[in-house]
Amino acid sequence: METPRDEKLAADLRALRPAPRPEFATELDERAAAGFPRRSRWRWTPFERLRAVQPRRLLIPAGGVAVIAIAVTTAVVAISSGGGGSSLDLSMGRSDSAAKPAHKRHPARYSAGATTLPVAPAAASAGAASEAEVEVKPFSREIKPQVHNRAVERNAELVLGADPADVADDSAKVFEAVHAHAGIVMRSSTREGEPGVAGARFELLVPSAKLGDTLAALSQIDEVRSRHEATDDITAPTVQTGELLQDSKARIDSLLAQLEGAETESEREAVEDELAAERRHRSRLRAQLQHLERRADYSRVLVRIETGASHDSSSGGTWGIDDAMGDAGHILAVAAAVAVVALAILGPIAIVALLAWLTHRAWVRRERRRILS
Amino acid sequence: MEQALVAEAKEAPRTADLAFDRLYRSSRDDVYAYVASLLRDAPAAEEVTAAAFERAYRKRNRFDPERGEPRAWLFGIARNAALDELRRRGRQAELTAEPADLDSLGAEQAAERSERRLAVSAALERLALGERELIALKFFAGLENREIARVLGISESNAGTKLHRAMTKLREACDGNA
């Protein structure tokens, strides 16, 4: 219950109530009528501006930006990756692009730079054959059969797509390309006829040092439908055979010394038999070593010229539902991968930002309490 | 009126604009008085008052009537703006409140009231900021204890107790001045 003294104090307090200047009140009324347009001198920081925007209004542009970013990144990744091995073959097999050489349609894939290509297992090879996808430098002079004294055997298979009318010309160009790079055409066969029937097949031996250049020249002949390369490290058998050859030579030298010192006929005959056997053994080893060295020095290349639809195209040459499903699945997989990566990047950033915001908020509240106390 | 404001705030944006306009007209001078009593700097009080209304206008669609009255919500925004201003400045400016209009009173009566109000004003100066804030919310802004509690984030009974203590302190300070 208030006493008269309290009432008087309350009245005095109300009388001391600060009143706004009429000019300020008028100005504020005008601003209120205009919907409070922003004025820079009123200290609106970017953070305050952001906070003033309704979350729903922020959500739409933020979502749009995120979707665009994911779409762009997906496109970039899909283009730069070339769609992987199987997709590479599929896209090359489309009939609508058969007329143009691959290097013209896909300059990024067939110029300088590394391309990931499927590698077929090496046939009848010794040592460790690489069957996984490996990154190679295609069609360049950087392919070296023996890197750091290692003996590496290389095999390649190239499938070209051509019109039936072009098979003969393309075959001639294959011969030219092989001879231009000091290669050897081991076997060849050419068949004329309808699309799908006409074609050619070449088994080549190409100096491994010129494999890249040769493949580059071959791939310019017509559309490249597929290309496979295999490597096989044959260093171990090469080194082992070389050592056995050295041992054999030393054994022969030893036997020759024994032959000179032989005193009886029977003793000499025994040494000569042994020497003959050892020489045969050395000949076999030398042939074996030469064979291994030839495998390292020369690469086997199989070139096929096909006509008609690509064998890799499951829809018979035209781009159909299966292709569309495959492409859509690939794009979705890439998009999902990009989204996961984006989440992995943005997640921690969002957590740090949230912590920073919470810390800032707590600090502001603490400061406000401190001022009041 | 409070119920009408609450009901209107729940309506469409156009209705929210009308409700805010009504809130502005009913609270403009109260908010200024409250902010000015905290800052004790008329130009700064004008700036902070305008900023508070601007912030409230931008947030008007986010106002949740179930969490309190519109006036309490508005004074909460004004309070944060004023405290942020104090935090920025790191100091409290001198009080520049205009003296009450005493011209209409008789000379003797006016002199007596003037002397008494000067004492009250001086006593108010000596109170802590938190106590001065309570008195400003009650007598300058005209808020009920329930609304004061909402602005300060405390219970209504706690707000009443604190206000009573502040008034007692003010009275003692006035007696000391007299």
Boltz contact constraints between the chains, C-beta under 6 A:
constraints:
  - contact:
      token1: [A, 12]
      token2: [B, 117]
      max_distance: 6.0
  - contact:
      token1: [A, 12]
      token2: [B, 120]
      max_distance: 6.0
  - contact:
      token1: [A, 13]
      token2: [B, 139]
      max_distance: 6.0
  - contact:
      token1: [A, 14]
      token2: [B, 139]
      max_distance: 6.0
  - contact:
      token1: [A, 15]
      token2: [B, 100]
      max_distance: 6.0
  - contact:
      token1: [A, 16]
      token2: [B, 121]
      max_distance: 6.0
  - contact:
      token1: [A, 17]
      token2: [B, 33]
      max_distance: 6.0
  - contact:
      token1: [A, 17]
      token2: [B, 140]
      max_distance: 6.0
  - contact:
      token1: [A, 18]
      token2: [B, 33]
      max_distance: 6.0
  - contact:
      token1: [A, 18]
      token2: [B, 36]
      max_distance: 6.0
  - contact:
      token1: [A, 18]
      token2: [B, 97]
      max_distance: 6.0
  - contact:
      token1: [A, 20]
      token2: [B, 32]
      max_distance: 6.0
  - contact:
      token1: [A, 24]
      token2: [B, 46]
      max_distance: 6.0
  - contact:
      token1: [A, 28]
      token2: [B, 50]
      max_distance: 6.0
  - contact:
      token1: [A, 32]
      token2: [B, 24]
      max_distance: 6.0
  - contact:
      token1: [A, 36]
      token2: [B, 54]
      max_distance: 6.0
  - contact:
      token1: [A, 36]
      token2: [B, 57]
      max_distance: 6.0
  - contact:
      token1: [A, 42]
      token2: [B, 51]
      max_distance: 6.0
  - contact:
      token1: [A, 52]
      token2: [B, 58]
      max_distance: 6.0
  - contact:
      token1: [A, 367]
      token2: [B, 87]
      max_distance: 6.0
  - contact:
      token1: [A, 368]
      token2: [B, 83]
      max_distance: 6.0
  - contact:
      token1: [A, 371]
      token2: [B, 83]
      max_distance: 6.0
  - contact:
      token1: [A, 371]
      token2: [B, 86]
      max_distance: 6.0
  - contact:
      token1: [A, 371]
      token2: [B, 87]
      max_distance: 6.0
  - contact:
      token1: [A, 372]
      token2: [B, 129]
      max_distance: 6.0
  - contact:
      token1: [A, 372]
      token2: [B, 130]
      max_distance: 6.0
